[in-house]
Amino acid sequence: MQTKILVVYFSHSSNTRELAKQVQELTGGDLFEIVPEKQYPAEYDDVVKQAKEELKSDFKPKLQTKLKNLAAYDMVFIGSPNWWGTVAGPVRTFLADYDLEGKSVAPFITHEGSGMGSSARDISKRCPGATILDGLAVRGSSVKSARSDVSQWLRKLNLLK
Ligand SMILES: Cc1cc2nc3c(=O)[nH]c(=O)nc-3n(C[C@H](O)[C@H](O)[C@H](O)COP(=O)(O)O)c2cc1C
């Protein structure tokens, strides 16, 4: 039976969105964007400060987008920018709102130097009963030229279309 693939992502400044589209195209999966009800500030220093506060209190912002048919998928990719060493707040909300038990989950993270940080571990903690597969970290400024890395990673996971 064919694996049904969902590519879930949050992106603030579009790098992770670009990477998510590549994962979607190369796997033939469906795409779902996590959009918070309240937008984060565009100003870099402001979002950095807000994200730090939210991480400290494990704040989970309310989401605007709702996923209806999670049961249809066996494989869920989770994409996030690295914010302070881990996934962004809206991804915390997604993982709290949706039960991924029994599914395979693979993280993909964009960053500006610290790679995945603790994202894979943190996703794993928030997905009890899911099988966490090897993730991919891509520098935000290099996402446009990351396609061959993405293909290689997906081939290893046996999920390349
Ligand atoms: C709030 C905030 C915190 C960040 N923290 C880190 C970090 O700890 N390590 C890192 O390498 N990059 C960090 N970055 C850079 C982003 O991870 C990087 O620019 C990413 O590609 C942005 O993805 P996006 O365009 O999908 O939002 C941070 C950026 C923001 C806005």
The ligand as an SDF file (V2000), in Angstrom:
LIG
                    3D

 31 33  0  0  0  0  0  0  0  0999 V2000
   12.8210   34.2680   16.6950 C   0  0  0  0  0  0  0  0  0  0  0  0
   13.9810   33.7180   15.9430 C   0  0  0  0  0  0  0  0  0  0  0  0
   14.9120   32.9150   16.5980 C   0  0  0  0  0  0  0  0  0  0  0  0
   15.9540   32.3160   15.8840 C   0  0  0  0  0  0  0  0  0  0  0  0
   16.8330   31.5130   16.5500 N   0  0  0  0  0  0  0  0  0  0  0  0
   17.8020   30.8600   15.8500 C   0  0  0  0  0  0  0  0  0  0  0  0
   18.6950   29.9670   16.5010 C   0  0  0  0  0  0  0  0  0  0  0  0
   18.6340   29.7470   17.7170 O   0  0  0  0  0  0  0  0  0  0  0  0
   19.6400   29.3490   15.7420 N   0  0  0  0  0  0  0  0  0  0  0  0
   19.7510   29.5580   14.3950 C   0  0  0  0  0  0  0  0  0  0  0  0
   20.6090   28.9700   13.7640 O   0  0  0  0  0  0  0  0  0  0  0  0
   18.9040   30.4100   13.7430 N   0  0  0  0  0  0  0  0  0  0  0  0
   17.9410   31.0620   14.4380 C   0  0  0  0  0  0  0  0  0  0  0  0
   17.0890   31.9230   13.7730 N   0  0  0  0  0  0  0  0  0  0  0  0
   17.1740   32.0440   12.2970 C   0  0  0  0  0  0  0  0  0  0  0  0
   16.0710   31.2250   11.6190 C   0  0  0  0  0  0  0  0  0  0  0  0
   16.0520   29.8930   12.0940 O   0  0  0  0  0  0  0  0  0  0  0  0
   16.2750   31.1690   10.0950 C   0  0  0  0  0  0  0  0  0  0  0  0
   16.3650   32.4410    9.5690 O   0  0  0  0  0  0  0  0  0  0  0  0
   15.1240   30.3830    9.4220 C   0  0  0  0  0  0  0  0  0  0  0  0
   15.5150   29.9860    8.1280 O   0  0  0  0  0  0  0  0  0  0  0  0
   13.8480   31.1950    9.3190 C   0  0  0  0  0  0  0  0  0  0  0  0
   12.8490   30.4000    8.7220 O   0  0  0  0  0  0  0  0  0  0  0  0
   11.5330   31.0180    8.0860 P   0  0  0  0  0  0  0  0  0  0  0  0
   11.9850   31.9520    6.9750 O   0  0  0  0  0  0  0  0  0  0  0  0
   10.7870   29.8560    7.5570 O   0  0  0  0  0  0  0  0  0  0  0  0
   10.8000   31.7430    9.1610 O   0  0  0  0  0  0  0  0  0  0  0  0
   16.0900   32.5660   14.4880 C   0  0  0  0  0  0  0  0  0  0  0  0
   15.1740   33.4060   13.8430 C   0  0  0  0  0  0  0  0  0  0  0  0
   14.1390   33.9860   14.5480 C   0  0  0  0  0  0  0  0  0  0  0  0
   13.1620   34.8940   13.8390 C   0  0  0  0  0  0  0  0  0  0  0  0
  1  2  1  0
  2  3  1  0
  2 30  2  0
  3  4  2  0
  4  5  1  0
  4 28  1  0
  5  6  2  0
  6  7  1  0
  6 13  1  0
  7  8  2  0
  7  9  1  0
  9 10  1  0
 10 11  2  0
 10 12  1  0
 12 13  2  0
 13 14  1  0
 14 15  1  0
 14 28  1  0
 15 16  1  0
 16 17  1  0
 16 18  1  0
 18 19  1  0
 18 20  1  0
 20 21  1  0
 20 22  1  0
 22 23  1  0
 23 24  1  0
 24 25  2  0
 24 26  1  0
 24 27  1  0
 28 29  2  0
 29 30  1  0
 30 31  1  0
M  END
$$$$
